[in-house]
């Protein structure tokens, strides 16, 4: 009898282990599994592009621009967790050479937090210098990469790649990397997504015209926009136009669409300012200024974000701020 009892107890224990393991496996594969707990911390981002002239910044009169110093002080006042550099970070000298001496003079203190993307000033004949300056932070050799900030997934893309013979559409290295990266960062883990590159899909600036009206969307970067839109991303940031623009949610053609992407243009880093674009003003362009150098602040929260424009010290005051939920 004692032996029967021992066998019976052993059998009961074995059965309990099997039942427990089955229940655990079921809980892991069930559609009712709990949603992953998301980080609650707010991350602060500063974003700006089109920044520094050649090494001797004083060589250009202030009325022509070249005022990266006050912009750097505006960044410092924000105390950001990351600084997104939106291309044309350092312009060539009159001789056509690129030295980052001027940029480093004002922005070198942000080295540990900067995240760059190249503009044509960096990419056209100056790629080696760009990667020498920013190293692994620039995502060599393609100039694109991604990182996470709490519940946000952030992508640095290379719009210069979109203007070569192959473009940046289906089958190209950057596009296939982008699709794979988005697939590896699903919405249940990262409910909010931000991407930045130099050449925005939409601009409203004097030189961007056709037949005396706005030229329309930049066709070369459409593959990047489409991929992000399909993945329900929230924000794109760009430079190139030397002004500040906030575009409300719109589709790839520029029509207002509450389910579309929101775009900011922040080409106000100190190089110079460009006049507003030709009439009519696009319907999706919610905020615009071409009078002040400055920087955009983004507070990235779990499920939402806040934006605020900061004029650089000594620049005209301009206000644009608000909050929005991730889609």
JOGICOR-V604511 format. One record per backbone hydrogen bond with DSSP energy under -0.5 kcal/mol. CO is the residue of the C=O (numbers start at 1). NH is the residue of the N-H. Records with the same first field share a line. If there is no record, write none. Layout:
CO = NH / NH
This chain:
1 = 5
2 = 6
3 = 7
4 = 8
5 = 9
6 = 10
7 = 11
8 = 12
9 = 13
10 = 14
11 = 15
12 = 16
13 = 17
14 = 18
15 = 19
16 = 20
17 = 21
18 = 22
19 = 23
20 = 24
21 = 25
22 = 26
23 = 27
24 = 28
25 = 29
26 = 30
30 = 33
43 = 300
44 = 81 / 82
45 = 298
46 = 84
47 = 296
48 = 86
49 = 269
50 = 271
52 = 91
55 = 57
56 = 59
57 = 60
59 = 61
61 = 64
62 = 65
67 = 71
68 = 72
69 = 73
70 = 74 / 313
71 = 75
72 = 76
73 = 77
74 = 78
75 = 78 / 79 / 80
76 = 79
82 = 46 / 84
83 = 85 / 115
84 = 48 / 86
85 = 117
87 = 50
88 = 51
89 = 52
93 = 96
97 = 93 / 99
99 = 102
100 = 104
101 = 105
102 = 106
103 = 106 / 107
104 = 108
107 = 110
108 = 111
110 = 113 / 114
113 = 83
115 = 85
119 = 122 / 123
120 = 124
123 = 125
126 = 130
127 = 131
128 = 132
129 = 133
130 = 134
131 = 135
134 = 137
135 = 138
136 = 139
139 = 143 / 144
145 = 156
147 = 154
149 = 152
151 = 192
152 = 149
153 = 194
154 = 147
155 = 157 / 196
156 = 145
157 = 159
158 = 161
159 = 162
160 = 163
161 = 164
164 = 167
166 = 169
169 = 172
172 = 176
173 = 177
174 = 178
175 = 179
176 = 180
177 = 181
178 = 182
179 = 183
180 = 184
182 = 185
186 = 189 / 190
192 = 153
193 = 234 / 235
194 = 155
195 = 237
196 = 157
198 = 200 / 239
201 = 218
204 = 277
205 = 208
207 = 209
208 = 215
210 = 213
213 = 210
217 = 219
218 = 221
219 = 222
221 = 224 / 225
222 = 226
223 = 227
224 = 228
225 = 229
226 = 230
227 = 231
228 = 233
229 = 232
234 = 262
235 = 195
236 = 264
237 = 197
238 = 266
239 = 200 / 241
241 = 243 / 267
242 = 274
243 = 267
244 = 289
245 = 265
246 = 248 / 286 / 287
247 = 263
249 = 257
250 = 261
251 = 254
255 = 251
257 = 260
261 = 250
262 = 236
263 = 247
264 = 238
265 = 245
266 = 49
268 = 294
270 = 66 / 67
271 = 66
275 = 206
282 = 285
284 = 248 / 286
287 = 246
289 = 244
293 = 312
295 = 310
296 = 47
297 = 308
298 = 45 / 300
299 = 301 / 306
300 = 43
301 = 303 / 304
303 = 326
304 = 301
305 = 324
306 = 299
307 = 322
308 = 297
310 = 295
312 = 315
320 = 309
322 = 307
324 = 305
